[in-house]
Amino acid sequence: MLEQYDSLKTFVEQRIAFVARSALSLEEAKPGFARCRMPLANNENHMHSMYAGAQFTLADITGGVLALVSFDRERFYPTLKDLHIEFKQPARSDLTCTMRIDEESLKQLREQADRDGKAKFQLHGELCNNNGEVVAVAKGEFQVRALNR
């Protein structure tokens, strides 16, 4: 899946044309942790705040990145099953989204994926503005699935 890309960052930022046009960037990723950024520029709505679709994309991709770095990419791919966003206030700056999963939960999910060829899990992310204020909260159900099933 990643063979044609020189890095995970390039894959995440360029593989999906819509994501590339949004200028989303991967800031940090390691097993159990991912943080991405969405710029306000070119993602504004008619009220001069960030378009809800851009915020959804930020949460979706952040969860996908967490799965990519937490599971064997040569055996599993991530997919989004469900995502809800609660908007707290208008997003009038760039946003970051951070998602985490603890080590013990990750261990159990890897075992389940190895055994069943898939594993689903809940992720929660806070979308924060440049001042660190939470402007939205995302709750999603993600899944990894075996490539060869």
C-alpha positions as CSV (number, residue, x, y, z in Angstrom):
1,M,0.0,0.0,0.0
2,L,2.8,2.4,0.8
3,E,5.5,1.1,-1.5
4,Q,5.2,3.9,-4.1
5,Y,5.6,6.6,-1.5
6,D,8.9,7.7,0.0
7,S,7.4,8.1,3.5
8,L,4.3,7.7,5.6
9,K,4.0,11.5,5.6
10,T,3.9,11.7,1.8
11,F,1.4,8.9,1.7
12,V,-1.0,10.5,4.2
13,E,-0.8,14.0,2.7
14,Q,-0.9,13.0,-1.0
15,R,-2.6,9.6,-1.6
16,I,-6.1,11.0,-1.4
17,A,-6.6,13.9,-3.8
18,F,-9.2,15.6,-1.6
19,V,-6.8,15.5,1.4
20,A,-4.0,16.9,-0.7
21,R,-6.2,19.8,-1.9
22,S,-7.1,20.5,1.8
23,A,-3.3,20.8,2.7
24,L,-3.7,18.5,5.7
25,S,-0.4,17.7,7.2
26,L,0.9,14.9,9.4
27,E,2.7,16.3,12.4
28,E,3.5,13.2,14.5
29,A,2.7,9.5,14.4
30,K,3.9,6.5,16.5
31,P,2.2,3.4,17.6
32,G,-0.8,4.4,19.7
33,F,-0.6,8.1,18.8
34,A,-1.3,10.4,15.9
35,R,-1.6,14.2,15.4
36,C,-2.5,16.0,12.2
37,R,-3.1,19.6,11.3
38,M,-5.6,21.2,9.0
39,P,-5.0,24.8,7.8
40,L,-7.8,27.3,7.9
41,A,-6.6,28.8,4.6
42,N,-8.6,27.4,1.7
43,N,-10.8,25.5,4.1
44,E,-13.1,28.3,5.1
45,N,-16.9,28.3,4.9
46,H,-19.2,31.3,4.3
47,M,-18.9,32.3,8.0
48,H,-15.0,32.6,7.8
49,S,-14.6,29.6,10.0
50,M,-13.3,26.1,9.1
51,Y,-15.7,24.1,6.9
52,A,-17.2,21.2,8.7
53,G,-16.1,18.8,6.0
54,A,-12.5,19.8,6.6
55,Q,-12.9,19.1,10.3
56,F,-14.4,15.7,9.5
57,T,-11.5,15.0,7.1
58,L,-9.0,15.9,9.8
59,A,-10.6,13.5,12.3
60,D,-10.9,10.7,9.8
61,I,-7.3,10.9,8.6
62,T,-5.9,11.2,12.1
63,G,-7.6,8.0,13.1
64,G,-6.4,6.3,9.9
65,V,-2.9,7.4,10.6
66,L,-3.0,6.0,14.1
67,A,-4.1,2.7,12.7
68,L,-1.4,2.7,9.9
69,V,1.4,3.2,12.5
70,S,-0.1,0.8,15.1
71,F,-0.7,-2.2,12.9
72,D,1.4,-4.1,10.4
73,R,0.9,-2.1,7.1
74,E,1.9,-5.1,5.0
75,R,-1.0,-7.1,6.5
76,F,-3.7,-4.7,7.5
77,Y,-5.4,-1.5,6.2
78,P,-7.6,0.9,8.1
79,T,-11.2,1.9,7.4
80,L,-13.6,4.2,9.1
81,K,-16.9,2.7,10.1
82,D,-18.6,5.6,11.9
83,L,-17.6,9.2,12.9
84,H,-19.5,11.8,14.9
85,I,-18.3,15.3,15.6
86,E,-19.6,17.7,18.3
87,F,-18.8,21.2,17.3
88,K,-18.1,23.4,20.4
89,Q,-17.2,26.7,18.8
90,P,-16.3,28.1,15.4
91,A,-12.8,27.2,14.2
92,R,-11.2,30.4,13.2
93,S,-7.6,29.2,13.0
94,D,-5.7,26.1,11.9
95,L,-6.7,23.0,13.8
96,T,-4.9,20.0,15.2
97,C,-6.5,16.7,15.9
98,T,-4.8,14.2,18.3
99,M,-5.9,10.6,18.9
100,R,-4.4,8.0,21.2
101,I,-4.9,4.4,22.2
102,D,-3.2,2.9,25.2
103,E,-0.6,0.2,24.9
104,E,-2.7,-2.6,26.5
105,S,-5.7,-1.9,24.3
106,L,-3.4,-1.9,21.3
107,K,-1.9,-5.2,22.3
108,Q,-5.4,-6.8,22.5
109,L,-6.5,-5.3,19.2
110,R,-3.4,-6.6,17.4
111,E,-4.1,-10.1,18.8
112,Q,-7.7,-9.8,17.6
113,A,-6.6,-8.7,14.2
114,D,-4.1,-11.6,13.9
115,R,-6.8,-14.1,15.0
116,D,-9.9,-12.7,13.2
117,G,-8.4,-10.8,10.3
118,K,-10.0,-7.6,11.6
119,A,-10.4,-5.5,14.7
120,K,-12.6,-2.5,15.4
121,F,-11.9,0.1,18.0
122,Q,-13.2,3.5,19.2
123,L,-11.0,6.6,19.0
124,H,-11.7,10.0,20.5
125,G,-10.0,13.1,19.2
126,E,-10.0,16.7,20.2
127,L,-9.8,19.3,17.4
128,C,-7.9,22.3,18.9
129,N,-7.3,25.8,17.6
130,N,-4.0,27.6,17.7
131,N,-4.7,28.7,21.3
132,G,-5.1,25.1,22.4
133,E,-8.9,25.5,22.8
134,V,-11.1,22.5,21.9
135,V,-13.4,23.6,19.1
136,A,-14.8,20.1,18.3
137,V,-14.7,16.6,19.7
138,A,-14.7,13.6,17.3
139,K,-15.7,10.1,18.3
140,G,-15.2,7.4,15.7
141,E,-15.3,3.7,15.2
142,F,-12.4,2.5,13.1
143,Q,-11.4,-0.9,11.9
144,V,-8.3,-2.6,10.5
145,R,-8.9,-5.4,8.0
146,A,-6.5,-8.0,6.6
147,L,-5.3,-7.2,3.1
148,N,-5.7,-10.7,1.8
149,R,-9.1,-11.7,3.0
